Amino acid sequence: YVPVGMNAMATPGILLGGGERALRGLSVLAGLAFLLAAWRLARRATDDESAAWVVGVLAGARPITKYSADLLSDLPSAACLLAALAVLITELTREDGPRARLMIAAPLCAGGFYLRYGSAATIAIIAAAALVLGIRGVRRRPRWAIATATLFAALLVPYAVYSTSVTGSMLGILELSASVPGHGGGEGLVSYLTTNAFAFYGILVAPLMIAGLVLVHRVPRAARALPIIAVLQIVVLGMTTHAQARFVVVAIVLLVIVGVAALRTVLTSRLAMVAVLAVVAMWIGNVYATVHWTVNGREHDWTPTVLAARAIHTDAAGRSCAVLGRHTAQLEWYGGCPSTNEILVQNLALDTPVYAVGEPSEEPGQRCALEVPPTSDSVLRLQPLGTSCAPKP
């Protein structure tokens, strides 16, 4: 279910040695591209000064500083979709209809999809909103809208072919991807609406999002569709997955753009200075929190898994193996064994050790506890049938 775009993002880091810093390098650049895309959209939907304020707010916002260096698909995919929205707003609000450059939106949306399959719902929402927003222009000059839709469909053909070949259905990989976050049934939506907004979205971001909903009538017409897209994304994703701020980062940006533009219409010069101080204070606070709480907290949380994975890597000694555990990505990367959700007796009958991490296993085979540091998760080697737990020479 991992999108091919994320494999592409990881490739430069692998070629540079596969260290953690190398793998995070392109993610940092993607974070900068995300800010650039947000600036571009804000500039097209509002004005230059509002766009500068938007970048200032987002650069220090908690969801951005927390995830901008992680090898995750949320910000890179959002960057593509925000850039696509900038193109759509520019072209679909033209009085004489869109130009050929409208077609740029197709590869941008496709890029967002290939970076994160979960973007499919957001892309559908953007497409519907764009059609409503630009219906008059499209009627005057429909050929470029048709060409854009056709190009986007063509760009999805590789996905359709691959999904059909491995799952038997064009929607197979999408369904698998949607099942990974889990917690459907509206639990996520409840969290989005009831969680402490200042802690979840950010101290300044939360009130700006509310302003974007309440004061939408104060912004240019081109920006009034943004809160609708934002609300629809939060509702759709909230009904299908659990809540994380990074899942709805597009909605956060859209509401911040509208909130900033609306509040600028009522800001006096004295209030503007207060706003500058608030943004700077947010930067300092979030950088401190990210370094001292997020980084240290993650190291504390992941250390047991990483130590267990390294013990597996040593025990496997280059042999083919498999690992069963909750923290799949870390166990695979540090342990060197592909993860598995099902341990087959056939595997145990061969010389293929299978490791269970963090919890007892009821699978067949002799259970051999690996020696691990006291702070590590427990590791059981489900010894291939017919062998003993004697340490390897």
C-alpha positions as CSV (number, residue, x, y, z in Angstrom):
1,Y,0.0,0.0,0.0
2,V,3.0,2.3,0.2
3,P,2.7,4.8,-2.8
4,V,5.3,4.6,-5.5
5,G,6.0,8.3,-5.0
6,M,7.2,7.7,-1.5
7,N,9.6,5.0,-2.7
8,A,10.9,7.6,-5.2
9,M,11.3,10.1,-2.4
10,A,13.3,7.6,-0.4
11,T,15.6,6.7,-3.3
12,P,18.1,9.6,-3.0
13,G,18.5,8.9,0.7
14,I,19.2,5.2,-0.1
15,L,21.8,6.2,-2.7
16,L,23.5,8.5,-0.2
17,G,24.0,5.6,2.2
18,G,20.6,5.1,3.8
19,G,21.3,7.0,7.0
20,E,18.5,8.7,8.8
21,R,19.7,12.2,7.9
22,A,20.1,11.3,4.3
23,L,16.5,9.9,4.2
24,R,15.1,13.0,5.9
25,G,16.9,15.4,3.5
26,L,14.4,15.2,0.6
27,S,11.6,15.5,3.2
28,V,12.9,18.8,4.4
29,L,13.1,20.0,0.8
30,A,9.5,18.8,0.3
31,G,8.5,20.8,3.4
32,L,10.0,23.9,1.8
33,A,8.1,23.2,-1.4
34,F,4.9,22.9,0.7
35,L,5.4,26.4,2.1
36,L,6.1,27.7,-1.5
37,A,2.9,26.1,-2.7
38,A,0.9,27.5,0.2
39,W,2.3,31.0,-0.6
40,R,1.5,30.6,-4.3
41,L,-2.1,29.6,-3.5
42,A,-2.6,32.4,-1.0
43,R,-1.2,34.9,-3.5
44,R,-3.6,33.8,-6.2
45,A,-6.6,33.6,-3.9
46,T,-6.0,36.7,-1.9
47,D,-3.1,39.2,-2.2
48,D,0.7,39.4,-1.7
49,E,0.7,40.6,1.9
50,S,-1.7,37.9,3.0
51,A,0.4,35.3,1.3
52,A,3.5,36.5,3.3
53,W,1.5,36.3,6.5
54,V,0.3,32.8,5.6
55,V,3.9,31.5,5.1
56,G,4.9,33.1,8.4
57,V,2.2,31.3,10.3
58,L,2.6,28.0,8.6
59,A,6.4,27.9,8.9
60,G,6.1,27.8,12.7
61,A,2.8,25.9,13.0
62,R,2.9,22.7,15.1
63,P,1.7,20.2,12.4
64,I,4.4,21.5,10.0
65,T,7.4,21.7,12.4
66,K,6.5,18.3,13.8
67,Y,6.4,16.4,10.5
68,S,8.4,18.5,8.0
69,A,11.6,16.3,8.4
70,D,9.8,12.9,8.5
71,L,9.7,10.6,5.5
72,L,6.0,10.8,5.3
73,S,3.7,11.5,2.3
74,D,1.4,14.1,3.9
75,L,3.3,17.4,3.2
76,P,4.7,16.4,-0.2
77,S,1.3,15.3,-1.4
78,A,-0.3,18.5,0.1
79,A,2.3,20.6,-1.7
80,C,1.1,19.1,-5.0
81,L,-2.5,19.7,-4.3
82,L,-2.0,23.3,-3.1
83,A,-0.1,24.1,-6.2
84,A,-2.9,22.5,-8.3
85,L,-5.4,24.6,-6.5
86,A,-3.4,27.7,-7.3
87,V,-3.5,26.8,-11.0
88,L,-7.2,26.1,-10.9
89,I,-8.2,29.3,-9.2
90,T,-6.1,31.3,-11.6
91,E,-7.5,29.8,-14.7
92,L,-11.1,29.1,-13.7
93,T,-11.8,32.6,-12.5
94,R,-10.8,34.2,-15.8
95,E,-13.7,36.0,-17.5
96,D,-12.8,34.6,-20.9
97,G,-12.3,31.0,-19.7
98,P,-9.3,28.9,-18.8
99,R,-6.1,28.8,-20.9
100,A,-3.9,25.8,-21.8
101,R,-1.9,26.2,-18.6
102,L,-4.9,24.7,-16.8
103,M,-3.5,21.4,-17.8
104,I,-0.6,21.9,-15.3
105,A,-3.2,20.9,-12.6
106,A,-3.4,17.4,-14.0
107,P,0.2,16.2,-13.3
108,L,0.1,18.1,-10.0
109,C,-3.0,16.2,-8.8
110,A,-1.5,13.0,-10.2
111,G,1.7,13.7,-8.3
112,G,-0.3,14.2,-5.1
113,F,-2.1,10.9,-5.7
114,Y,1.1,8.9,-6.3
115,L,2.7,10.3,-3.2
116,R,-0.3,9.5,-1.1
117,Y,-3.2,7.3,-2.3
118,G,-5.3,8.7,0.5
119,S,-5.3,12.0,-1.5
120,A,-7.9,10.5,-3.8
121,A,-10.8,11.8,-1.8
122,T,-9.3,15.3,-1.5
123,I,-8.6,15.4,-5.3
124,A,-12.3,14.5,-5.9
125,I,-13.4,17.3,-3.6
126,I,-11.1,19.8,-5.3
127,A,-12.3,18.7,-8.8
128,A,-16.0,19.1,-7.8
129,A,-15.3,22.5,-6.2
130,A,-13.3,23.7,-9.2
131,L,-16.1,22.7,-11.6
132,V,-18.6,24.7,-9.5
133,L,-16.2,27.7,-9.1
134,G,-15.3,27.9,-12.8
135,I,-18.5,26.7,-14.5
136,R,-19.0,29.9,-16.4
137,G,-15.5,30.0,-17.7
138,V,-15.6,26.3,-18.6
139,R,-18.7,26.9,-20.6
140,R,-17.0,29.6,-22.6
141,R,-13.9,27.6,-23.3
142,P,-14.5,23.9,-22.4
143,R,-11.7,22.4,-24.4
144,W,-8.9,23.0,-21.8
145,A,-11.0,21.6,-19.0
146,I,-11.7,18.5,-21.0
147,A,-8.1,18.2,-21.9
148,T,-7.1,18.5,-18.3
149,A,-9.5,15.8,-17.1
150,T,-8.3,13.5,-19.9
151,L,-4.7,14.0,-19.1
152,F,-5.3,13.3,-15.4
153,A,-7.1,10.1,-16.3
154,A,-4.2,9.1,-18.6
155,L,-1.8,9.7,-15.8
156,L,-3.7,7.2,-13.5
157,V,-3.5,4.4,-16.1
158,P,-0.2,3.0,-14.6
159,Y,-1.8,2.8,-11.2
160,A,-4.9,1.1,-12.6
161,V,-2.8,-1.5,-14.4
162,Y,-0.7,-2.2,-11.4
163,S,-3.6,-2.4,-8.9
164,T,-5.5,-4.7,-11.2
165,S,-2.4,-7.0,-11.6
166,V,-1.8,-7.4,-7.9
167,T,-5.2,-7.2,-6.4
168,G,-7.6,-8.0,-9.3
169,S,-9.3,-4.6,-9.0
170,M,-8.6,-1.1,-10.0
171,L,-9.7,0.0,-6.5
172,G,-7.8,-2.8,-4.7
173,I,-4.7,-0.8,-3.6
174,L,-6.9,2.2,-2.7
175,E,-9.1,-0.1,-0.5
176,L,-5.9,-1.6,1.1
177,S,-4.5,1.9,1.7
178,A,-7.7,3.1,3.2
179,S,-7.7,0.2,5.7
180,V,-4.3,1.0,7.1
181,P,-5.2,4.0,9.3
182,G,-8.4,2.3,10.5
183,H,-10.9,3.7,13.0
184,G,-13.7,4.5,10.6
185,G,-17.3,5.3,11.6
186,G,-16.8,8.9,12.5
187,E,-14.3,8.6,15.4
188,G,-11.9,10.8,13.6
189,L,-14.4,13.5,12.9
190,V,-15.3,13.6,16.6
191,S,-11.7,14.1,17.4
192,Y,-11.2,16.8,14.8
193,L,-14.1,18.8,16.3
194,T,-13.6,18.1,20.0
195,T,-9.9,17.8,20.6
196,N,-8.1,20.7,22.2
197,A,-7.7,22.8,19.0
198,F,-4.7,24.8,20.4
199,A,-2.7,21.6,21.1
200,F,-3.9,19.8,18.0
201,Y,-3.7,22.5,15.3
202,G,-1.4,25.1,16.9
203,I,-1.8,28.1,19.1
204,L,-2.2,30.6,16.2
205,V,-3.5,28.2,13.6
206,A,-6.6,27.2,15.5
207,P,-8.1,30.8,15.8
208,L,-7.1,31.5,12.2
209,M,-9.0,28.4,11.1
210,I,-12.1,29.6,13.0
211,A,-11.7,33.0,11.5
212,G,-11.5,31.4,8.0
213,L,-14.9,29.8,8.6
214,V,-16.6,32.8,10.3
215,L,-15.3,35.7,8.3
216,V,-15.3,34.1,4.8
217,H,-17.5,36.9,3.5
218,R,-14.6,39.3,3.9
219,V,-12.3,37.7,1.4
220,P,-12.2,37.9,-2.4
221,R,-14.7,35.7,-4.3
222,A,-11.9,33.4,-5.5
223,A,-11.0,32.4,-1.9
224,R,-14.5,31.7,-0.8
225,A,-14.5,28.1,-2.1
226,L,-11.4,27.3,0.1
227,P,-13.3,26.8,3.4
228,I,-15.8,24.5,1.6
229,I,-13.0,22.3,0.3
230,A,-11.4,22.3,3.8
231,V,-14.6,21.3,5.6
232,L,-15.3,18.6,3.1
233,Q,-11.9,17.1,3.6
234,I,-12.2,17.1,7.3
235,V,-15.6,15.5,7.2
236,V,-14.7,12.8,4.6
237,L,-11.4,11.8,6.3
238,G,-12.9,12.1,9.7
239,M,-15.6,9.6,8.7
240,T,-13.0,7.1,7.4
241,T,-9.9,7.3,9.5
242,H,-8.7,8.2,12.9
243,A,-7.7,11.9,13.5
244,Q,-4.2,13.2,12.9
245,A,-3.4,16.8,12.0
246,R,-1.1,15.7,9.2
247,F,-4.0,14.0,7.4
248,V,-5.9,17.2,7.0
249,V,-3.0,19.6,6.4
250,V,-4.6,20.8,3.1
251,A,-7.7,21.9,5.1
252,I,-5.5,23.6,7.7
253,V,-3.8,25.6,5.0
254,L,-7.0,26.6,3.2
255,L,-8.6,27.9,6.4
256,V,-5.5,29.7,7.5
257,I,-5.3,31.5,4.1
258,V,-8.9,32.7,4.4
259,G,-8.5,33.5,8.1
260,V,-5.4,35.6,7.5
261,A,-7.0,37.5,4.5
262,A,-10.1,38.1,6.5
263,L,-8.4,39.4,9.7
264,R,-6.1,41.7,7.6
265,T,-9.2,43.7,6.7
266,V,-9.7,44.6,10.4
267,L,-6.1,44.9,11.6
268,T,-4.8,48.3,12.6
269,S,-1.0,49.0,12.5
270,R,-0.8,48.5,16.3
271,L,-2.6,45.1,16.0
272,A,-0.3,44.2,13.2
273,M,2.7,44.6,15.4
274,V,1.0,42.4,18.0
275,A,0.5,39.8,15.3
276,V,4.1,39.9,14.3
277,L,5.2,39.3,17.9
278,A,2.7,36.4,18.2
279,V,4.1,34.7,15.1
280,V,7.7,35.1,16.3
281,A,6.7,33.7,19.7
282,M,5.0,30.8,18.0
283,W,8.1,30.0,16.0
284,I,10.3,30.0,19.1
285,G,7.8,27.9,21.1
286,N,7.3,25.3,18.4
287,V,11.0,24.9,17.7
288,Y,11.6,24.4,21.4
289,A,8.7,21.9,21.6
290,T,9.8,20.0,18.5
291,V,13.4,19.6,19.6
292,H,12.9,18.9,23.3
293,W,9.5,17.1,23.4
294,T,8.8,15.6,20.0
295,V,12.4,14.4,19.1
296,N,13.2,13.2,22.6
297,G,9.7,11.7,23.0
298,R,10.1,9.8,19.7
299,E,13.5,8.5,20.7
300,H,12.1,7.3,24.0
301,D,9.1,5.6,22.2
302,W,11.1,4.0,19.4
303,T,14.2,2.8,21.3
304,P,12.7,-0.5,22.4
305,T,11.7,-1.3,18.8
306,V,15.0,-0.3,17.3
307,L,17.0,-2.3,19.8
308,A,14.8,-5.3,19.1
309,A,15.2,-4.9,15.4
310,R,19.0,-4.7,15.7
311,A,19.0,-7.9,17.7
312,I,17.0,-9.6,14.9
313,H,19.5,-8.2,12.3
314,T,22.4,-9.8,14.3
315,D,20.6,-13.1,14.8
316,A,19.5,-13.5,11.2
317,A,23.0,-12.9,10.0
318,G,22.0,-12.2,6.4
319,R,19.6,-15.1,6.1
320,S,16.1,-14.8,4.6
321,C,13.7,-14.0,7.5
322,A,10.4,-12.4,8.4
323,V,9.2,-10.3,11.3
324,L,5.9,-10.0,13.0
325,G,5.3,-6.9,15.1
326,R,3.3,-3.7,15.4
327,H,6.0,-1.1,14.3
328,T,6.4,-2.5,10.8
329,A,8.5,0.2,9.2
330,Q,11.1,0.4,12.0
331,L,11.3,-3.4,12.4
332,E,11.8,-3.8,8.6
333,W,14.4,-1.1,8.3
334,Y,16.6,-1.8,11.3
335,G,16.1,-5.6,11.3
336,G,16.4,-6.3,7.6
337,C,13.5,-8.7,7.5
338,P,10.2,-8.1,5.6
339,S,7.2,-7.9,7.8
340,T,4.4,-10.5,7.7
341,N,0.9,-10.6,9.1
342,E,0.7,-14.4,8.9
343,I,3.3,-16.9,9.8
344,L,3.0,-20.0,7.7
345,V,4.1,-23.5,8.8
346,Q,5.8,-23.8,5.4
347,N,8.1,-21.0,6.4
348,L,9.0,-22.7,9.7
349,A,9.6,-25.9,7.9
350,L,12.3,-24.2,5.9
351,D,15.4,-22.5,7.2
352,T,13.6,-19.2,7.4
353,P,13.5,-17.7,10.9
354,V,10.4,-15.7,11.7
355,Y,10.6,-13.3,14.6
356,A,7.7,-12.1,16.8
357,V,8.4,-8.8,18.6
358,G,6.7,-7.3,21.6
359,E,4.2,-10.0,22.5
360,P,4.0,-13.8,22.9
361,S,3.2,-15.7,19.8
362,E,0.8,-18.7,19.5
363,E,2.2,-19.6,16.1
364,P,3.6,-23.2,15.6
365,G,7.3,-23.8,16.0
366,Q,9.7,-23.8,18.9
367,R,9.9,-20.4,20.5
368,C,13.4,-19.1,21.2
369,A,13.9,-15.9,23.2
370,L,16.7,-13.7,21.8
371,E,19.0,-12.0,24.2
372,V,18.1,-8.3,24.0
373,P,19.0,-5.2,26.1
374,P,16.7,-4.6,29.2
375,T,15.1,-1.6,27.5
376,S,14.3,-3.5,24.3
377,D,11.0,-5.1,23.3
378,S,11.0,-8.9,23.7
379,V,11.9,-10.9,20.7
380,L,11.0,-14.5,20.0
381,R,12.5,-16.5,17.2
382,L,10.0,-19.1,15.9
383,Q,12.7,-21.6,15.2
384,P,12.3,-23.6,12.0
385,L,10.8,-27.0,12.7
386,G,13.2,-29.7,13.7
387,T,16.0,-27.3,15.1
388,S,16.9,-26.2,18.5
389,C,17.4,-22.9,20.3
390,A,21.1,-23.4,20.6
391,P,23.0,-20.2,19.8
392,K,24.5,-20.1,16.3
393,P,28.3,-20.7,16.2
